[in-house]
């Protein structure tokens, strides 16, 4: 989005990035938070009311002289919202029902439904309802409405519970705000684990398959089975015209027939899914609409602005985690005049989701299996997707770059060169940006999500070029990986993070970095002192509007002793 599109009063952007070495020990890298600073606006005096009780050039009275008349529009609040749009269910308050999570206290709030049009630009479109939950500020009037979005690709209203937790260093920063959570279109969370709320509305479909359309294999049957034995959901099956074998669940990347089945099957399945009557909504005149055309971030922007208007808030403040940072940024682009403070937490490029040691070992095992598959593909000499095939015209296997006798030796050499910092590419400033093993591991991870096999071959081609004796080929491969993982920030800012691309969208932003691990900056039981540095800055920002120093680093104070894998 262009820089000029944003006009938030403030914002913070947080970034985290996790580094791994071959022994799977953690290397603290930079995990960032960005806070966007205040923008000031100038408007022309068109003879409207001033703020000092004086008459303007057209002689109109100021807001201090003006009397309220019966024709003035009503003033809506959180507790007394616009009844056409927002309904709080008096029989079902949003209540914390258990303290199994670190909630500071048991509190009662509000739970109900926000009514929105399916299509804001079609007055005849059906109306749908979205569940909303809120906890009013402890003292009124509040500092404003603070919406929490937990990421996704879709958040539900129980994300409001973020405001009832007590991250170390935050103190009472949330207490002055009306806390809000919304279930965005298509999301379904009928019984949040820690929140007693109204039932989910049923006037629009949920993304996914309807109940009863996915099941186990037939009873008293031993197979063989195919996909049709497990589901009748239109979003799992190909069209009725499909007359080729179903694709193999885990295709052999070296089998071109198996690889090509997957794109064809996916296209057919998507067409059937989109055409399913499950998504059809009908208005009073009988016109039909496909629900899938009216979901996504842009529609959520409009729903959020209706929620803001329904409670009479001048601005909507955001605390977004992960995909929630995109929601906040998108809202600020569409409704800059209605955007207040923003905290964008978890704009991360090079990270692994690691909540436990077990997840680290699982990730390491998965990467080991991936590398074994790549080595096997090289040994069999599979052809590539461009002019440089895995069998050159002279019959040599280019996987054996660097004069190695076996692909395993070649890959081991590549890891060694990465650990030694021997591979790099020049940035705009002329400095050499070193390609690290953690960046390559992340690139390998996102590339091998592919089920068709094509991306696996592309990955091998990139690795081959990294090991090439031709310096320009190797440098091109380094650039390919850095552009994919770092979103070009490595070239312009000598730093690998997707958060800086978000910071570009704000004219005044503070980027904060946490030298810990994980995806978002919030809690770190292994280093309470370190994480508190970040949370204190966020708390000060919410309480007083004070931005941290741009580039502020919350330093890791915990220094773990290195242990062997079997000791962890």
Buried (B, 14 or more C-beta within 10 A) or exposed (E): BEEEBBBBBBBBBBBBBBBBBBEBBBEBBBBBBBBBBEBEEEEEEEEEBBEEEEEBEEEEEBEEEEEEEEEEEEEBBBEEBBEEBBBBBEEBBBBBEEEEEEBBEEBEBBBBBBBBBBBBEEEEBBEBBBBBBBBBBEEEEBBBBBBBBBBBEBBBBBBBBBBBBBBBBBBEBBBBBBBBBBBBBBBEBEEBEBBBBBEBBEEBBBBBBBEEBEEEEEEEEEEEEEBEEBBEBBBBBBBEEBEEEEBBEEBBBBEBEBBBBBEEBBEBBEEBBEEBEBBEBEBEEEEEBBBBEBBBBEBBBBBBBBBBBBBBBEBBBBBBBBBBBBBBBBBBBBBBEBBBBBBBBBBBBBBBEBEEEEEBBEBBEEBEEBBEBBBBBBBEBBEBEEEBBBBEEEEEBBBBBBEBEBBBBBBBBBBEBBEEEEBBBEBEEEEBBBBBBBBBBBBBBEBBEBBBBBBBBBBBBBBBBBBBEEEEBBBBBBBBBBBBBBBBBBBBBBBBBBBBBBBBBBBBBBBBBBBBBBBBBBBBEEBBBBBBBBBBBBBBBBBEBEBBEBEBBBBBBBEEEEEEEEEE
